[in-house]
C-alpha cells in the first residue's frame, strides 16, 4: 500500500523518515507512487524485514496496525496485527468487523482461512436487513 511521508512520520515520530526515504529511493528499494506517497515491492519489504530484530519488527507492525485502525483501514490493521504476533487481537478485529458487515470483500479470505465465523452466522448476516459492505443484500 502506498504511504505518504507525513503518514510515516506520524507513525514513526522518532525515526529519521526523510533520510530513510532518500536513501531507499537512491538504492532502488522504494519508488514514488504519486506526488507525495511512496511504495515498496513486497519482495523488498520481506527482505528488509528479515534483517531487523524481532522486537523492532513487531513494534513497527504494531505501530502500523494502530495507525491503519485509526484511519479505518481494517484489512491493513488486521494484517499488521498478525505480523506483530498479535494473532488473537487480529482475529477478534476481523471477526467483529465481518459480523458487523464491514469490509467483507477485504476480510473474506482471512476470515475463511482462520474459520472465524460459522456458516450460520454468515447466513444470518446475509439475510438480515443491515447493509453488508455498504450494500443491502437481497435473500
N, C-alpha and C positions, 0 to 999 in steps of 0.2 A: 504494500500500500504506500502510495506517495506520502511524504511527510514534509511539512514546511519547517524551515529553520526555526521560526518563532515557536512552533509547537515543540520541537526537540529541545529548545532552550527552556521551555516551561516544564517539560517532563524531567529533564536532567539539568536543573539550575546550577549545580556546582561543577559541571563539566565544561570544557572548552569546546563547545559545539561548533563554533565558527572555524576554529583551527582544524578540527576533525573533518569537517565538510571540505575545507580547502585541500587538505592532504588526501582525502579519499577521492576527490574529483581528479586530482593530479595523478593518482595511482590507477585510475580507471575502475575503482571499486564502487563508485557512486555516479549516478548520472542525473542530470536535470530532467524533471518531469514537465515542468512549465516554469513560468517566471520566478516563482518563489518556493517551489517544492522539489524534492529530490526522491529518488527511489534506488533500490539496490536489488540486484538479481538474487533470487532465493539461494542459489549455489554459493554466491559470495557471502551472503548473510550466514549461512550454515558454516562455511569455512572459518569466518571470523569468530563466530560464536564458539566454535570448538576450541579456540585458542585462549579463551579467558576463563578465569577462575569460576567455579560453580556458583559461589556466593554472589559474585558480581553479576553473573549471567542471570541468576534468579531475581536479584534485586532490580535489574534492568527490565526484565519481563514483567515484574510486579508493578513497577512504575508505569510501564506502557499500558498494562491492563487497567490500572486505576484511571489513567488519562482517557483511554478509549471508553471506559464505563461512564465517566463524567460527560462524555460527548455523545452518548447514546449509540455507540458502535459496538453492539453486544457481541457479534461474532468475533471481532478482533479482541475484545475483552476476554472472552472465553478462551480463545487461542493462547493469549499471553498468560492467563492464569494457569492453564495447563503447562505451558513451557516453564513457568516459575515453580512447578511442582505443587501447585495449589489445586490438585485434581478434584477433590471433593467440592471445593468452592466453585470451580469451573462448571462442574456438573450440576450443582444446585442452581447457578445462574441460568444455565442453558435450559434446564427443566422448567424452572419458574417462568421464564420468558416464553417458552414453547407452549406451556399450558395457558398462558395469557393470550396466545395467538399472535405473538410478536416474532417477527423475523423468521418465519418458518422456512423460507427458501434458503436463508443463510445458515440456519441451525439444523436443518433436517438430517444431514449426513452425520453430524456429531451426535445428535440425539439418538439416531438409529444405531450407530456404531456402539454406543455405550448403553443402549437399551434403557433410556431414561424415562420413557413413557410406555404405557401399555396400549395395545390396540383399542381397548375400550375407552381409554382417555382420549385418544385421537378421534375416535368416532363421536364421542360426546362433544368435543370442541367443534369438529367439522359440521355437526348437525345442529349446533346451537344458534342463537340469534346474534351472537357477538361477531365482530369483524375478526378475521384471521389474516394476518399480514396486511392489514389495511383494507381488506376486501370482504364483502359478505359472500359466504358460500351457500349455495342452494342445494339442499339434500335431494 
